[in-house]
Amino acid sequence: MIDVKGLTRYYGEKRAISDVTFHVNKGEVLGLLGPNAAGKTTTMRILTCYMPPTSGSATVGGYDIFEQSLEVRRITGYLPENPPLYTDMTVDDYLTFVAKIKGVPRDRLKKEVDAVVEKASIGDVRKRIIGKLSKGYKQRVGLAQSLINNPQIVILDEPTVGLDPKQIIEIRQLIKNLGGDHTVILSSHILPEIEQTCERVVIINEGKVVVEDTVENLTNRMHGVQRITLQVEGTEEAIKQALQPISDIQKLEFNSKGKDIREVIVETPNDVRKELAKAIVNSGLGLLELSTERFTLEEIFLHLTTKEEVA
Ligand SMILES: Nc1ncnc2c1ncn2[C@@H]1O[C@H](COP(=O)(O)OP(=O)(O)OP(=O)(O)O)[C@@H](O)[C@H]1O
């Protein structure tokens, strides 16, 4: 549905994105994940034809962003980071105004506004002045305007920034529900947001795509690395000595958990739980606890963006 090939954009001397390539399937919610200044907004502005790339190409719904920008805009709804709301208008008046601009015929205006009001769950505030609404409701009005004309594609730039936890949960659910009927790109720097809302993720860092995969595959990719956490009674020195004979330990980390107790984190490609337990006990140290852990998307993100090898 969306094909992005080698997009590069300079602002003067500064290269904001470099050779960005990814694909979005029809009906999926794709997460564009990256820290501040990674190049998410730049990528989204290019895909919504607000600004051209310096080089590279992209098609949106089969339309070329250079040659067919009007068609791209017609089938795309966009929620920028700061939606351009007219704060002295009522919600209904504003959405009707946007619908007119987007070319909705007169006799369909009311129906169209009703439809987006329902999708964004703002029925209870539709007669109110936008400027008097809470940030969460304003964001929903922004979402509603992006859905006018039932666009095949919806592009949302950090839609939950500045919202309180309850509003965040509600907006995420609204976005999740858009999948299927719409193809959605959602940008965020918040990992749990992507984990909860998207099936696939493109991680972008310093203007470059680091990885494109399903959230599930990304978690599985880390399965080549085992992480075993132990609670041991003994000094760091004694524990290190006890574990010396065990080969394949890639990472060993110690945290103090009281006077004589250490939390020991071991990363290894193999399941060495038995060897660890034996080594600790045979050295006369106290093994209080042993467990294996799954990597979170947050840790995978850190591994990928700090250029560490992922097994
Ligand atoms: N109009 C501009 N002029 C000059 N540099 C810009 C401009 N817009 C963005 N940049 C730079 O390009 C880089 C990418 O910015 P972009 O806004 O695309 O990142 P982002 O991932 O959306 O970050 P954020 O989450 O902070 O908005 C940054 O280094 C930014 O400073």
The ligand as an SDF file (V2000), in Angstrom:
LIG
                    3D

 31 33  0  0  0  0  0  0  0  0999 V2000
   12.8840   22.7610    8.8820 N   0  0  0  0  0  0  0  0  0  0  0  0
   14.0320   22.2410    9.3160 C   0  0  0  0  0  0  0  0  0  0  0  0
   15.2090   22.8990    9.1310 N   0  0  0  0  0  0  0  0  0  0  0  0
   16.3830   22.3870    9.5500 C   0  0  0  0  0  0  0  0  0  0  0  0
   16.5080   21.2010   10.1780 N   0  0  0  0  0  0  0  0  0  0  0  0
   15.3790   20.4930   10.4030 C   0  0  0  0  0  0  0  0  0  0  0  0
   14.0870   20.9800    9.9900 C   0  0  0  0  0  0  0  0  0  0  0  0
   13.1540   20.0650   10.3510 N   0  0  0  0  0  0  0  0  0  0  0  0
   13.8360   19.0620   10.9610 C   0  0  0  0  0  0  0  0  0  0  0  0
   15.1540   19.3120   10.9910 N   0  0  0  0  0  0  0  0  0  0  0  0
   16.2120   18.4290   11.5550 C   0  0  0  0  0  0  0  0  0  0  0  0
   16.1260   17.1700   10.9280 O   0  0  0  0  0  0  0  0  0  0  0  0
   16.2960   16.1040   11.8710 C   0  0  0  0  0  0  0  0  0  0  0  0
   15.0750   15.1900   11.8480 C   0  0  0  0  0  0  0  0  0  0  0  0
   13.9690   15.9080   12.3640 O   0  0  0  0  0  0  0  0  0  0  0  0
   12.4870   15.3090   12.4500 P   0  0  0  0  0  0  0  0  0  0  0  0
   11.5960   16.3920   12.9470 O   0  0  0  0  0  0  0  0  0  0  0  0
   12.1400   14.6630   11.1700 O   0  0  0  0  0  0  0  0  0  0  0  0
   12.6920   14.1900   13.5500 O   0  0  0  0  0  0  0  0  0  0  0  0
   11.6020   13.4430   14.4500 P   0  0  0  0  0  0  0  0  0  0  0  0
   12.0420   12.0180   14.4970 O   0  0  0  0  0  0  0  0  0  0  0  0
   10.2380   13.7280   13.9730 O   0  0  0  0  0  0  0  0  0  0  0  0
   11.8710   14.0880   15.8530 O   0  0  0  0  0  0  0  0  0  0  0  0
   10.8280   14.6690   16.9700 P   0  0  0  0  0  0  0  0  0  0  0  0
   10.2080   13.4940   17.6040 O   0  0  0  0  0  0  0  0  0  0  0  0
   11.7690   15.3970   17.8800 O   0  0  0  0  0  0  0  0  0  0  0  0
    9.8620   15.5610   16.2300 O   0  0  0  0  0  0  0  0  0  0  0  0
   16.5550   16.7820   13.2040 C   0  0  0  0  0  0  0  0  0  0  0  0
   17.9250   16.8240   13.4270 O   0  0  0  0  0  0  0  0  0  0  0  0
   15.9840   18.1780   13.0350 C   0  0  0  0  0  0  0  0  0  0  0  0
   16.6750   19.0930   13.8250 O   0  0  0  0  0  0  0  0  0  0  0  0
  1  2  1  0
  2  3  1  0
  2  7  2  0
  3  4  2  0
  4  5  1  0
  5  6  2  0
  6  7  1  0
  6 10  1  0
  7  8  1  0
  8  9  2  0
  9 10  1  0
 10 11  1  0
 11 12  1  0
 11 30  1  0
 12 13  1  0
 13 14  1  0
 13 28  1  0
 14 15  1  0
 15 16  1  0
 16 17  2  0
 16 18  1  0
 16 19  1  0
 19 20  1  0
 20 21  2  0
 20 22  1  0
 20 23  1  0
 23 24  1  0
 24 25  2  0
 24 26  1  0
 24 27  1  0
 28 29  1  0
 28 30  1  0
 30 31  1  0
M  END
$$$$
